[in-house]
Amino acid sequence: MKNGDIVTVITVSGEYVGKLTYLDGGNVSIDKPRMILQNPQSGEMGFARGIAVTGVENPEEVSFMNVVFVTPTNEQVTKAWQEQTGSIVTPTGPTLVK
């Protein structure tokens, strides 16, 4: 794995996806981190709006210490993360261009 790769970080507190910026032993930093949530009844997955209940919404970067492991993120989750964190803005209604 190299800086810029989309990775999954597993910690004792949960599972997070983001763009790798630093990896050294048990210390990892990722940009645009998103915590993975899963509905126990339906099995559907989604992203939380933050990484801690009392933390800021959608932080730009987070550093983890003593992670369990880091792995490349599968293609489907990578695409969902890119859509969630991308900067492309779509219009909310019809537009007229002249």
N, C-alpha and C positions, 0 to 999 in steps of 0.2 A: 504494500500500500504506500501511496505517496501523497504529499500535500495536494489538495484539490480533489481527491477522490471522495465520493459520497460513501460514508461508512456508518455502520451500526455499532454503537458503544453499549455494552452490557455492564451494568453496575448492580450493586446489591439493592439499589432503590428503583431500578427500572431499565427500560430500553430506550435509547435515544438515536436519532439519525441526524447527520449533518455533514458539512464539508470539512474534511480533515485539514487542520492547520499545524498541528504539532503532535508527535507521537514519540515518546521516549520511556520505555519500560512501562510502568504503571500509570504514567501521566499522559493525558490526551486532551487536546483542545479541538473544538469543532465550531465552525461558523454556522449561523442560522439553525441552532439546535431545535429539534422537535421531539417531544416525548411521545412514544407510541402508547396508545390506549386500545383496549380490545373489549368489545361488548361480550360478556360471558354467555348471554342467551343466544345471540345470533352469530358470534364469532367474527363480526365485522371489526376491522381495524380503522383507526384514524389517528390524527395528530392532536395533542393537547395545545392550548394556546400559550403555554409556558412550560417551564421545566420544574417549577416548584410552586406549591399552592400560594405562598406569600411572595414569590419572586415577580419580576417584571414580566409583562406579556411579550411574547416573541423576542427574547433577547438576541442580540447580534452574535454573541460568542459565549461559550462556556468552557471551563476547564474542569476535567475530572481527575481525581487522584485515586490510585489503587483500584483501577477498573478490573472487572473479571476477565473480559476479553473484548477485542475489537475485530470486526470482520467486514469485508465488503458487503454493501447492501444489494439485495436482489433488484433486478431491473424494474419490476412493477412498483416497488416502494420508492426507488430512486425517482421514477417519473412522477409519482404522487408528491414527493418532497419538492421536486423542481417546480411543479405547478403551485404548490402551497407557498413557496418562498420566492418565486419569480417576480419580476417587476413589470410584466406585461399587463396592461390595464385594458379591459374590454369595456365598451360603452354599455351603460345600463338600459338604454333605450335606443330607438331608431335615430340615426343621424343622417343629415343631408349634406353632401359635399358638392360644391359648385365649382 
